[in-house]
Amino acid sequence: MRELRIPVLIVGAGGCGLSSSIYLSELGTRSLLIERHASPGQLPKARYLNQRTMEVFRQIGVADAVYARSMPLKYISRIRWCTSLAGDGPLDRKTFYAIDSFGGGSLTHYRADSPCESTLYPQVRLEPLLREEAERRNPGGLLYYHELTTIEQDRESVTALIRDRESGEEFKVIADYVIAADGGRTIGPIVGSKLTGATNMVDMVTVYFRADLSQWWDDDHAMTTWFVNPDGGSWSSGVLGKLGPTKFDRHSEEWMFHFSFRPDDPARFDQSSLLPRMRELLKLPEFEPDIIGIGHWVVEGVLADRYRFDRIFLAGDAAHRHPPTTGLGLNSAIQDAHNLAWKLDCVLRGQASDGLLHSYETERRPVAERNVKWALMTFQNHPLTDVGIGLVRGNAEVSQSNFSAFFAEDDEGRTRRARLNDVISVQRMEWQAHDLELGFYYDRGAIVPDGTFPPERDPMGGKYTPTTRPGHRLPHAWVEHKGERKSTLDLVGKGAFLLIAGSDDAVWAAAARQLASEQGLRLEVVSIGDTGDCIDIDRRWTMLREVSSKGAVLVRPDNHVAWRSLGQKANAVEVLRDAFGKILMQDHSARQPQADTPRLAS
């Protein structure tokens, strides 16, 4: 039997697996990715890419390709609730409310916090793009229509049996480590992963179709319209969203409709009922869309009990699954890959002990737990919005009366509209979760805590507070570097740590260069100030750095701060050496396999 040896085996070619392949290639670490399907999926699935994910893509060199094809922010800057798309009745084509979303519209503060804007690019198009980028960086390193049949591991490696689904040929892959990005379908059950949380909440049906809705879609900036009619709430009525791919206003060529069903409702499998339902909801009795595909999926909010099983790491949907609200699922998965890849690279290069890999679970699992809970809350908020609109479930007559009162130009109408405004102020946590997207941080793991407290977090998730406290993402500020305008995030090289010093300080810079030379570390040094390597253009870095001009900030390859010193130290080399020892777990012995981890599976 043919045998292949590889540092990292990746199982699954969704957003997480493909991002892992690209990032490892950028770091110079070889990997092999296998995917059981012959090609990327044919349904839109997730479509929102937040600022932090776009920063990750910027670092690995794919952001420009995504932005060139994705839906610009201005076309996804509003979410709205309506009665219908067409029709000429007294309650047709009415908008209950519209709210700014994802940094668009009035949410201009998003721009100060990142060099990247959020965007919309459905997985049906994102995955082919990522596949192209991954294959360009790793020719021959992606095998579609190949499946894992068995996997076993010992103290030295993981052995997987792979089957070519076209030819039936089997071959053996021996890897140092495995990233299970397979959605939890194969490896999770094999190693005994337990996913707990809310399951079977709602059964969703997504209709993916082409149509010209420009005659009726009257808001070019609206990304999504939630329909609320007297017979059903926003989820049960239907949710209509734009998809592009080349026109992003009302002339969008492709769309998707989400419909929710109770998990025990047999109608969820009756595809013949979907088109009449769409026609009735839109008030377009002659509507004839070109249906591209129909997908079924279950809304759940679950989290794996563990992310690491010796040399096997769960990532993406294999580790956590979210309701679609707030769009945290795909974004969290890509950020998992970003966190894990540089750590695998450091261990494989001998710069860190295997103990560094413990920090993947230590850091990422609490973030996923918060994201899952947040998505559950925002999903469960929608009935509150329906009540604010005046929907009384099971009583279409009263609901219709309430809707008429809502739009009336009298005291009651103004009160009802004011009430909905207050209700939506709660629902804003779904589409204005700026702090959830940028403000997540790691309290433990591959960092050196400095005893400070994190900034107080906005309980509604909207206000993000930049900080250089260890564990947090490096704050964004524009600087001038070699005549070019760059973000501080751009200064972090591929797979390298970055030490940021002040322009009037040479101690930390000299210590860092000495230590890098001694230990062979990937460590770059820049100074930021009025002079030096980088000019603090508008003095924003000076306002955000939280250390003196003689202090230093050490940033990890994934843009999170690992350590900082508020000022100068006489023994700077020793201080930095100690910091790297803690970050890279260099004083930890090689990790022994856990006794309760299954050794063999088939």
N, C-alpha and C positions, 0 to 999 in steps of 0.2 A: 504493500500500500504506500502511495506517495505520502511524504511527510514534509511539512513546512514549518519552519521556526520563525517566530515573529515576536517583537517586544510586546505589542498590544493587539489583541483581537477585539474588534467591536462587533457586536451582534445587534443589527437593526439599523435601517437607513432612513429614519425619520429626521426631524430637525436636530435632535440631540446627537444621534449617531454620526450624521454627516458633519455636524459642527465639530465633534470630537476628532474625526479624521482630519479635517482641515487644520485644526489647531495643533494637533500633534505633528503634522507635516510642517507647519510653520516653525515649530520648535526643533525640527530635525529628527524626530523620533518616528521610526517606521511602524506602520500599523496595517492590519488587514480588516476590512469591513465586509461582512456578509449580510445579505438581505434575502429573505425567503421569497419575496415577490419578484416578478420579472422586471418591474418598473415602479417608479414612484406612484403614489395613490392618485386616484382620478376624481376625488371629491375635495372641495375647498378646505374643509376642516378649519383649524385655527388660521386667523388672518391678521391679527394685530401684533405689530412688533414695536415694543416700547423703547424709550430712549436708551435704557441700559443695554438692551440687546443690540441696538444699533451701534452703541459704543464698542461692544464686543466684536461685531462685524467690521467696524472701522479698524480695530486693532489687527484683525486677521486678514484684512485686505479685500473684503467682499461687500462693504457698505455701499460703495459707489455703484456696483452692479445691481444691488437691490434697489437703491434710490432711482436708478435709471429706468426701472421697470415698474416700480410700485406706485401706489396711490399717494400723491402728496398730501401733507398734513391739512392743507386748507379744504380738501374734499372729504376729510374725516373729522372735521372740527365741531360737528354737532350731532346730537342724538335727539330724536323726537318721538312723541306719542300722538297718534292721529286716529281719526274714526275710519277713514277709507282713503284710497288713492284717487278714485273717480266717483262718479255718481252725481246726481243733481237734486238729491233730497235735502231737506233742511239741516240734517246732521251729517251730510257727506262732505268730504274734503275739508274737514276741520282739524286744526292742530290744537291739542290740549296744552302741550308744553314742548319747548325745545331747550336743551342744555348744552353748553360748550363742553368739549371733550378732548382729552389726550394732548393738551397743550395748544389747541387751536383757539380761534376766536379771541376772547378776552383773557385767556390764560397765558399771557405774555411772559410771566415769571419763569415758565419752563425754559425759555431760551437762554436765560442767564446761567442755568445750572448744567448745561451739557452742550457739547459741540454738535450734537445730533438731534434731529427731530424724530418723533414717532412717525410711523408710516403703516400702511395696510398692504399686505402682500400674502395672499392665501397660500397655504401649504401646497396646493395643487400646482402652483408655479414656483414657490420657494424651493421645494425639494429638488426639482430638476436643476435649478440654478446651483444649489449647494452641491449636487452630484457632479455637475460640470466642473465646479471649482475644486472639489475633492479629487476628481480624477486627473485634473491638470497638475495638481501638486503631488499626486501619488499614483502614477500610471500603473495600471494592473492591480491596484490595491483595493478595488471595490468589486465584489462578486455578487451580482444580483442573481436571483433564482437559485440561491444556495441556502440550505438550511442546516442548522445545528441539530444533530440527532442525539449525541451523548456528550457529556462533559464530566471530567474528573480533575482533581487537583491534589498536589502534595506540597511539601515545604518549598519546593524549588520552582514549580511551574504549574500551568493548567494545560490539560490535554483535551482537545475537542475533536469530535468526529463530525466532518462536514460532508453533506451530500449535495451533488449537483442535481437539481430537480429535473433538468432536461435530459441529461445522459444517464443519470443513475449512478455515476461514478462517486465513490467515497474516498476521502483523503483525510489525513490527520494534521491538525494544527497544534503546535506546541507553543504556548505564549507565556510570557512572564506575568502578564495581567490581562484581565478581560473586563470590558465595559459592556454591561448588559443594558442596551438601549432598545430593547425589543418590546416595550410596552407591557412587560410583565407576563408575556404569553408563554415563554419557554424557560428561561433561566431562573426567574423568581421562584416558581413552584419547585424547581429542581433543588435549589439550595435551602428551601424552607422559609422563604420570605413571607411575612404575614402583613397583609394590607388591611388596616382597620379604619373605620369611619362611617360616614353616611353613604349608603348604596341604594340603588334602585329608586332614586328620588322621583325621576321623571323619565319617560321614554321619549326621546326626541327623533323627529324625522326631518331631514334636510333635503329640500328639493333644489337642485342646482340646474339653472336654466339660462337660456339666451332669450332676450326679448327687448323690444324697443319701448321703454316706458317713459320716454322723454316728454310725451304729450301730457302726462299726468304727474310725474315726479317734479315737484315745484321748488325743491331746495337743493341747489348744487353742492352745498357744504354739508349736507346731512349724510352721515355714513350709514345709519341704521334707522328704520322706522318701526316702532312698536305699535301694532294696531290694537285698539281697545274698542270692542263693540258691545252692545247690550247682551249678546249671547256668550261672551267670553272675555277673560282678562288678557293682558298683554302677551303672556306666554302661550295660553291656550288658543287665542285668536291667531296669532302669527307674527313673526318678526322678519322683516324684509331688509336685506342689506346689499349694497353695491359691491362689485368685484372687479370692475374694469373689463379687459386688461389694458386697453389703449386709451379709452375715454373714461374720465373719472367724475364727470358732472352728471347731469340728468341723462346723458347719452351713453352711460355705461352699457356695455354690450352684454355683460353677464351679471347674474344676480343669484342670491340664495334666499330661500324661505325656510325658516325654522317653525315647526309646529310641535307642540308638546302634547303628550298623551299620558294618562295614568299607566303605570307598568302593567296593569291587568286588563287594559282596554284592547280588545281584539281589533278595533278599527285601525290601530297603529300599523298594521300590516296590509291594510286595504289601499293599495296604491291608486286604485280607480277612483277613490274618493278625494284624492288630493287636488286634482285639477278643478273639479267643481267647487271645492272649498276655497281655492285661490281666487277663482272668478267671483265668488260671492263676497269674499273679504275685500277684494280690490274694487268691487262694483264694476267689473268689466266682463259682462256675460259672453262676449265673443273672444275672450282672451285665448290665444293659441301659442303658448311659449314652446320653444324648442328645448325639451327637457334633456339635459346632458347626463344626469345621474340622480339617484335617490339613495340617501344613506340613513341608517338607523344607528343611534348611539344612546347610551344611558348616562344620565347626569349623576355623578357621584363625587364625593370629596373624601378621598382615602389617602393614607400615608403608610409607607412601609416601616416596620418596626426597626429594621436595620438597613443600612446602605452598603455595608462591607461584609463580605463573606470570604475571609482570607484574601485570596488574589482576585476575587470577583467583586465588581462594584456595580450596584444598581444606579441607574440615572434616568432622568426624564420620567415618562409615564410608568416605567417599571418601579419607580420609587414614590411617586405621588401623582394623583389625578385630581383635577379641579373642576368644579362647575365652570361654564364658559364665561361667567360674569367677571369683569375686570381684566380678562384676557391674560391670566397669569400662567396658564399651563405651558404653552410652547416657550414663552419667555423664560420661565423657571428652568425648563429642560436645557435650553441653550446655555444658560448661566451655570447649570450643573457641569456641563462639559468644560466651560471656561475655568471653573474652579479645579476640576480634577486633572486636566491635561498637564498643566505645568508641574503639578506635584509628581505625577508619573514620570515626567521627563527628568526632574531633579533626582528622583530615586534611581532611575535607570542609568543616569550618568554618574552615579556614585557620589553626588553632592549632598544627598540627604539620606537618612536612614529610612527604612520601611515605615517607621513610626510616623513620618510625615503624612502618610496616606490615611492614618486614623482621622486626621483633621478634616478630610472630605465630609465624612458623616457628621462630625462634631459641628462643622460650620454650616453645611447645607441643609441638614434635616430641620433645625429650628426655623430656618427661613421658609422652607416648604410648609412646615406646620402652620406658620402664621399665614402664608398665602392661601392654603386650603381653607382655613377658618374664615379668612376674609372673603374668599369667593363664595363660601357657603352663606355668609351673612348677606352679601349683596344679592345673591340669588333669591334668598328668602325675603328680601326687601320688596320684591315686585308686587306681591299682593297688597302691601301697604300703599304703593303707588296707585294700584287699581282702586283701592278704597278712596284715596284722595281725589281721584277723578270722579268718583260717584258710582262705580260699578257695584251692584248688588248681585252676587252670584246666584243663579237660579231664578232670578226675577227680572226678565228682560223689560217688562213694562215700567217698573220702578227705575231701572237703570236708564232707560230712554228718557224718562221724565227728568232724572238728575242731569243727564247730558244737556238737555234743552236748557235747564236752569243754569248750568255751568257757562254756557255761551251767551246767556241773556245780558243785555246792557242795563242792568239794574243793580240794586244793592245786594241782592242774593247772589247774582252772578259774580260781582266783584269779590264777595266774601269767599265763594267757592274757588275762584281763581287764586286768591291770596292763600287759601288753605293748601291748594296743590303746590304753590310755590314753596311753602314751608315743608311740605312732605318731600318734595324733590331735593330740598336742602339736605335731607338724609340720604337720598338716593345718589347724590353727587359722589359719594364715596366709591361708586362703581367706575365712574368715568373721569374722575379727577384725583386718582390715587397716586399723586406725584411722589409722596414719601414712600409708599409701598414699592414703587418702581426704582427709585434711586437711593432711598435711605436705609435699605436693609444692611445689616452689619453682623460681624462675627465677634462674640464676646470671648470665645475660647477657640483654640486651634493653633494655626500657624501664625501667631502674633505674639507680641510682647506687651501685655497690658501695662499702662502707665499710672494706674490708680485713679484716673479721672472718670467722671460719669458721662454717659452719652447725652446728647441734647435731648430735651424733652420732646417726645414724638407727638404729633398731632393725632388725637384719637380718631379723627375722621380721615386720616391718611393723606390729607391734601398738602400740608406745609412741610417741605423738605428743608432741613437745616444742614448745610455743608459743614464738614469738620475733618480735621486730620487725625482725630483720635484713632489709635490702632484698632483695626478691624473694619473700619469704614472705608467706603470707596473714596479714592483721592478726589478732592474737589476740583471742578473744572474752572480754569481761568485762562484767558488768552494771553500768550506771551509771544515775543518776537525772538525766534531762534534762527540764527544764520540767515537773517534777512527775510524769513518766512513767518507768517502768523500761524501759530500752532496752539493747540490746547495742551494744558499740562498733562492730560491723559495721553496725548500723542508722544510724549517724551519717554514713555515706558516702552522699551524695546521688546522684541520677540523673545520670550523666555528669560528675559533679564530682569534683575532687580534694579531699582533706580533710587539713588540717594540724592535728595534735593537739599542743597545748602544755600545759605545767603551769599550775596555777591561780595560782602566784606569779610567772609570767613573762609580760611583755607584749611583749618584743622580737620574738619569732618571730611572734606574732599580728599585730603592727603591720606587720612586713615582708611577711607574706603578703597582708594586705589591700591594702597599697600596690602590690605586684606584680600582684595580680588586677585592680586598677583600671587600672594602666598598660597591661597586655597583654590585657585583656578575658578573662582566664582564668576558667573555671568552677572556683572554688576557695573552699571553705568552711573556716572556722576554728572550732575548739572548744578549750576548756581543760578538763582533767580533773584533779580533785584533791579536797581537802577542801572547797574552795569553788570558785566559778567556774561555767561553763556546765553542767558535768556533775559530779555528786558521785560519787566513787569509793566506791560503797556498801559493799563488803566489802574494799576495798583490793586487790582482785585485779589491777586495772590497774597499780597501783603496783608490784606484784610482777612483772608481766610486761613492763613497758614498756622495760626495759633502757637507758633514758636517764635523766638526772637531771631534777629538777623544773624546770630551766631549759633542758632539751633539747626536741627536737621530732621528731615522726614524720609523714612525708608519705605519704598513702595514695592509691593510684590508684582510678579509678572501679570497677575490678573487685575491690576489697578487698585487693589486694596492696600491700605496702609498697614505695614507690618510692625513698625516701631517708630518712635520719635524721641527726640531730645529737645527740651525747651530751650536749652542754651548750650554753651561750650563745656567740654569735659577735658580735664588734663590728660586722662588716659583713654583718649578717643579710640585707639585701635583695640584695646581690650574690651571696651564697652561694646563696640560693634561686633567683635569676635563672639562675645557672650550672646549678643542679640541673635546673630546668625545661628549659633548653636541651638538656641531655643526654637527659633523659627523652623529650621530644617531638621529638628529633632536629632541632631548629630550625636547626642550623648545617649540615644536610645539604642539598645541592641536590636538586632533583626527580630522581627515579630514572629512568634511561633503560632502555628495554626491553632484556632480555637477548637476545643474538644467537642463542642456540640455542632460543629459545621459538617454537614453531609459531605462525604468524600467522593461519592460516585452517583451518577444519575444517568438514566437512559430513557 
